[in-house]
């Protein structure tokens, strides 16, 4: 009898577990609102989007589904249970871990880092945990590649030996370095591995069993594969990791793997004060420092806070590596949470989340698809320069171009300083000509890195380009554009088989080269203002489409009070 009762209890328990698993893995599309969001995301899927999305109000899930393929080659579909990299959303876990340790009286956010690290240089002795949490310590954005398997001690030595961009507390500058140092402090104070502490203090109480680096025991078939330009990039597990997870260039600042369902459980744990006390959560989500002087966003302890166009308080963060990306945001007063992932480069989760928020708010009006199809095509200026116009699933206009004369119209902000533009144009031209001739000294100085390191990296890059596209036949600097904290220098390099574009991004204050991007074309996104008018806020440029009585279509570019017209070329 006792044995029979045990078997009955066991079978009931097994049935409940199977039911819970079935419910968690099932796709959810709840009511008219769920159907509206689903229709929009199906349109996005038809336009190349692939990822997973969860939308909920409190404990009620409105939609939880996958779209597109997680693995194209093996025909694996995205689902609500597909595992993806959350990127820099990881920072909110590190911030929560620090506050959890403060709740345990093991540290204070006002502590200087010298309390945890020995031999801290004089310029860094005033850095506090609060500075690290709010990106105000002065560290650079990054000091190495995400998948360099650097160990803890070597990373601390590298970070403490690096040059600060400014005095601690002086201003905001987003830095992965600071959050990796916070992750190391979590280990030093807790006496546990970073991921183990997160699991015990945060994930386990929240019911998050599919979140982490290595503890969940992920296999590659569970993960969404990243794609760029139609080519397979792979997953995080295809990159070199240490036995306990990624190296410290990534650990604690990014790269954690999760699902939309687990991230929803994280939202509920925060909402219900499951992992943080009320006072700790208030400090966690507070708008501690303004991100940009001309913006409306503030950084907390791993979260960004700002007002939406409708006046709601939005608390959010995103993450990505240029291949895959993710977004998580919530509006406390509306009890609305949106979580989205994408494994396709250029298909940005933030954009889908913003449109979903508008659908939920009831103010999303879709443009006439037939008119947009008629506007799509190639437009030619009187000079012969061409603009390719197309529209995405969000009804944004994507204007693609290659001509130098269009850089000023479609990329310049209007805040450029002539002398500065000329100086950087000349600097980049000399730097590239020297590098292509095998002299990497100027390039190394621009990066602020050792010559041999830059030579090894750059020579391999350009040798690969020559092998793929043929010998370099020429280059042209197209212009330097100003942004709030950076300068962007555009360059076209002509190879034997085709041309490619390179964008060199410079830090305004230090003059240091921060990043290099490559592309087949130059492009600019314009937001819809009406059926016929599209606007790009960063550059203050408007494009208006017109159709005359004969059915001929043209567009007009308005910028700084001037107008430039282009007519649609015959298909």
N, C-alpha and C positions, 0 to 999 in steps of 0.2 A: 504493500500500500504506500509506504514511504517512497519507494522507488518510483511508483506510478505518478505520485504527486510531483516528484522532482522532474520527471520527464514532461509532465503537463506544463509546469512553470517554465521549463527550458524552452518548450515549443512556443508558448505564448510570448516569451521574451524574444525569441528568434523572429516570430511573426511581426512583432512591433518594430524590431530593428530593421527588418526588410521593408516594412511600410514607411518608416522614417526615411530610409535610404531612397526609396522610390519617389517619395514626395520631394526630397531635396534635389534629385536628379531630373525630375519632370520639368518640362517647360511650362511656364505660366503666362497666360494672356487673359487678363481679368477685365471683363466689361468693355464698354464702348471706348474708354480711354486707353485700355490696353490694346485694343484693335487699331486705334488711330496711331499709336506709337509704333505698332508692328508694321502697319502699312508704310509708314515713313522709313523704317529700317529695312524693309524689303526693297524699297526704292534705292536706298543706300547700297544694299547688297548688289543690286543690279548694276550699280555704278562702281563696283569694285571693292566695297567695304567688306571686311571680314572681322568678326570679333564677337564678344558676348556682352550683354547689357542686362542690368537689373534696375528697375524703377519701383519704389515703394513709398507708401505713406504709412509711417509707423510700422505696425506689425502686419499690415496688409500689402502683399506684393502685387503690384499692378502688372508688371511684365518681367519675366526672366527667361531669356532665350539666347541662342547663338545664331549667328548669321554668317554665311559663307563657309569657307573651308579652313580648318585648323592646319591641315597638311594636304597641300594640293596633289603632291606626287602619289600619296597613298589614299586619296579621296576620303580623308577623315573630316567630318563636319564639325563646325563649332557648336558647342552646346553651353548651357548654363553652368556646366561643371568643368569646362575646359580650363586648364591651368595656364596662367599667363604671368609675365613679369610685371609687377606694379611700378617698377622704376622708382622714382623719387618719392612716391607715396610712402615708401619705406620710412622716410624721415619722421612721419607722425608716430611710428612705433618707437623710434629712438627717443623722441620727445616724451612720449608717455612713459617709457622705461626710466628716464631721468626723474620724472615727477613721482613715479612709483617709489623709487629709492629715496626721494625726499620725504614722501609719506612715511617711509620706514625709518626716518631720522638717520639715514646713512650718508646724506650729502645735502647741500643747499645749492640752488641755482646761482646764488651770489658768490659761491666759492671760486677762487682763482684757479686756473689750471695748474699752477705751481704746487697746489696741494696734492696733485695726483701724478705729476710728471717731475722728474728730477732735471736739474741743469736747464731750466727754462731760460732762454735768452732775455735780456733786459727789455727788448721791444715787445715781448709777449707776456711779461709777468702780470700785466694788468688785465689780461684776457680772463673773463669769467665764463662759467657755463651758460649764463644768460646770453653773452655775446655769441657763443657758438650756436645756441639754439635759434637765434634771431638773425644769423648771417651778418653780424656787425663786428666780428673779431678782426677782420682785415685780411683773412686768408684768400688766396686765389681760388678760382672755381674748382680746379683740379690740379693734381701734381703728377698724374700718370694715367695710363690706360686702364679702363674698367677691368680688363681681364688679365692684367699683370698680377700674378699671384704673390704680391708683396706681403710679408709677415708683419705682425703687430709692432715689434721693436723697430724694424726698419722703417715702417711708416711713421712712427712717432719721431724718429730721428730726422726723416725727410721733412716732415711738417714743421717741426721746431726750427729747422735750419733754413726754411724758406723765407723769402722776403715778403713782408706784409705790404698790401696795397695802400693801407692807410692806418692811422692809429686806432686801437680798439675803441669801439663805441662811436666813432666819428660819423659813419654812415652805413648803409645797407649794401652788401654785395654778395649775391648768392654763392654759396660755397659748399661743395661736397666734402671738402677737407674737414671743415668744422664738425660735421655730423659723424664722420668716421672717428674723429677724436672722441666725440661723445660716446660712441659705441665702445671704444676701448676703455673709457672711464666706467661704463656700465660693467664691463668685465672685471676691472680692477676693484671696484667697490663691492660688487655682488659675490666675487670669487667664482663666478660661473661663466661658461661660454656665452657670448652675446645671444645667440639663438636660443640656447637653453633657458636663459633668464626671460626672454620674451615669451617663450612658450608657457613657463610656469606662472609668470606674473600677469600676462596679458591674454595670450591665445587660448590657453586651457580654460580659464574662467569664462571667456567669451564663446567657447564651443568651436573654436577655429582649428580644426584638425588638418586642413589642407593648405596651411600657410606656413612658409618658412624657406630656408635654403636647402638643408639636407635632412632635417629631422623627419619630415613626412615621407621620405623614401620615394620621391617622385621618379618615374621612369619617363623616358623621352616621348613615348607614345601618348602621354597625358597632356603634353605641352603644346601650345600653339606655336607653329613654326613661323618665323619672321620672313617677310619677303620684301625686296627692294628692286624696283625696276623689273618686276616679273621674275627675278632670280631668287633662289632659295638662300637665305642667310643662315637659317638654322634656329636653334633654341639656346637658352642660357647653358643647358647641360652639354652643348657641343663646344663650349668655350672652356679654357683651362681654369679650374677651381682648385683650391686647396681641399684637403679631406673634410675640413669643417665648414666649407663654403667658399665664396669668392674672396680674393685678396682684399686688402683694406682700402684700396682705391675705390672700391664699390661697397664693401660691407658697411652696414649701418646707415649709409646714405642712399642706397638704391638696391635694386636687384632681387628683392624678396619675391617669391612666387606665391600665387594665391588664386582664388576663384571669385566670381562675383557674389556667390552665396556666402563665402567666408567673410568677404569685405562687408556684406550686409550685416552679418553677425557682429562685426566690429562696430558698426554704426549703432546697433541696438545696445551693445555693451556700454558704449559711451553715453548714449541717451539715458539708459537706466542706471548709470553710476555703478556699473558692475566692476570696473577695473580701476577707476579713479574716483576720489572723493569729490564732493561738490566744489570745494575750494580749489582742489588741484585741477579739476576740469576747467574752472573759470580762468585760471592762470594759463592753462594749456591752449585755450582757444582765443585768448585775449589778443586784440590788435596791438602788439607791442611796438612795431616799427613800420613806418611807411616805406613801401618798396621803392616807389619812384615819385619824384617831386610833382610831376604832372599827372599822376594817376590817382586812383581811389582805392588801391589795395594795400593791405597791411599784413605783415607776417607775424604769426604767433609762434608756437613751439612745434613746428612741423606742419602747420596749416596756414593758408591764406584766407583772409576775411575781406569782404567787400560788399557793396550794395549792388543789386541787380538793377536793370532798367526799370523794373516795377517796384523798386524800393525795398525788396526783401533782403534780409541778411543772408549772404551765401558764404559758407565755410567750405573750402575746397583745397585740393592739391592735385597735381598731375605728375606724370613721369614718363620717361621714354629714353631711348638710346639712338633715335634717328631711324630705327627699323620698326619696332613695336612700341606702343604707347598705351597709357591708361589714364583714367580720370575718376576721381571720387569727390562728390560734393553734396552738401545737404543744406536745407533751409530750416533752421530750428523752429521758427514760428509756424511753418506750414507742415512740419514733420515729414518733409519730402527728402528722399535720398536718391541720387542717381549715380550708378557705377557703370563704367563702360571701358572696354578694352578694344584694341585693334592690333592685328599682326601684319598690317600692310603699311609700308612707309608712305607717308603723305596723306593717309586716311587718319585724321587726328581725332581722338576720342573726345577732346574738349568740344569740338564743333558739333558732334552728334548730341552730346549732353546738353549743350546750350539750346539746340533746337528742340530736344525733348522737353526741356524746362518750359519753353514757350508753348508747346503743345499742351502741357499740363495746365499752364496758366490760361489757356484759351485764346491767345492772341497770335497764333501762327496762321498765316494765310499763304497758301501755296500759290505760286505764280502760274500763269497759263503756259503749260508745257509746249503747246504748239507754237506760241510766239517765240519762246526761248529757242526752240529748234530752228526757227527761221532766222533768228539773230546769230546763231552759231555759224562759224566759218572764218575765212581769211579776209582781212581788211587791208587795203593798200593805201598808204599816204601818197601825196603827190610826188614825194622824193623816191618812191619805190619801196620804202621800208614797210614791212608787213607785221600785222598783229593777228594772232590766231585767237579767236574768241570761242569759248565753250562754257558750259554751265554744269555745276555739280549737283548732287542730290539735295544740297542746302539752298539751291537757287543762287549760289554765289557765281559771279562772273570770274573766270580764270583767263587772264590775258597773257599770252605767251609771245615772246619777241626775241630777236637776236641782234637787231641793229643798234649801233651806238647812239644814234640820235634819240632813240626811245627811252634810254636810261634816265634822262632828265625828266621826261614826261611821266614815266611809269615806275620810277624808283626814288627820285630825289625828294627829300622832305621839305626843301625850301630853306632849311637852316644851315646849309653848307657854307663854309667860309672859303673864298676863292684861294687864298694862299695855302690853306691847309689841304684843300683838294689837290692843288698842283704838286704840293710836297709829297703827298702819299702816292699820287699817280706815278711820279718819277721814282719814288722809293721802291714801289712794287715792280715797276718795269726793270730797274737795275737788279733787283733781287732775283727775279725770275730768269733774266738773261744770264746772270752769273750761275744760277743753279743748273740751268739747262746746259751750260758749258762745263759743269762739273765742279764749280766753286760754290760751296755752301756756307761760307763764312757770314755773309750778310743775312742769309736765311736763319742761321743759328742764332745770330745776334737778335733778330726779330722775335724768335721764339723765347729767347733768354735761356737756351739750353746748351749743353756741351756740343762742340762741333762734331765730334765723332758720332754721337747719338743721332744728331740731325742728318748727318751725311748718310748713315746707314739707312735710316728711314726714308729720306727723300730720294736717294739714288734708286732704291728698290721701287718706289712709287713711279718715278719717271721712266725707268726701264720697262716697267709693266705697261705703262701707257704707250710707249713706243712699240712694244711688241704687239699690242692690241690694235693700235690706230695708225702706226707708221711713224716716220720721222717728223719732227717738228719743223714746219715750214715758216712759221711766223707767230707773233703774238701781238695783241693790241689791248692796252688798258682802256676800258670803256668809261671809267669814271669812279670817283669816290663819293659815297653818300653818307650823310650824317644821321645818326640816331641818338637818343638821349645819352647813352654811355659809350657808344661804340661808333666806329667808322667802318663802312663796308666798301672795299675796292673790288670792282668787277673787272675780270680779264677774260678775253677770248684767246684760246690757243688753237692754232690751225695745225692739224696733223695731216699726214698724207691721205688718210681715208676720210676723215671728217674733222669737225671742230668741236671743242668742248669749252664750257664756261667754268671759271673758278672764282669764288668769292672769298676774299681775305678779310677777316674780321679783326679789327684792332681795338684795344682798350684806349679810350681817349686820354685818360689821365696818365697812364704809364707809357703809352706808345708801344706797348707789347702786343705782338700778334697772338690772338686768343684762339682762332679757329680757321680752318680752311674747308670750304664746301665745294663740291663739283656737281655739275648738272649738264644736261644736253641743251637746255634753253634757259632763258631768264623768264620769270613769270611774276605776276602780281594778282592778288585776289581782291575783288571788289564786292562789297555787301549790297544786297538789293535795297533800294529806297522805294522803288515802285516797279511796275512791270517793265519800264523802259530805262530807268535811271539806276546807276550803280556807283558806289562811293568807296574809296579807300581812306579811312581816317589817318593812318600813319603818314601819308604823303599829301593829303588834301586834294586828291584828284577825283574828278567825276567823269564817268563815261555815260553818254546818253545815246540810245539807239533811235533812229528815225526811219520811217518808210514813206516814200512819196506816193503820189497818185498813180504812178506807173508800176508801183510795187518794188522799186529799187530801194535797197537797204543800205544805210550808212551809219557811221557812229561819229560822235564829236567828243573829243577829250578836252575838258575844262580844267585849267590849272593856273593859279595866280592871275586870274582875270583874262587869260588868253584862251583861245579855242583852236584846236587842231582837228581837221576833218579827215576821215578815211572812208573810202567806199568799199563795199563788199565785192570781192572778186567772184567771177563766175565759177561755179563748182566744176 
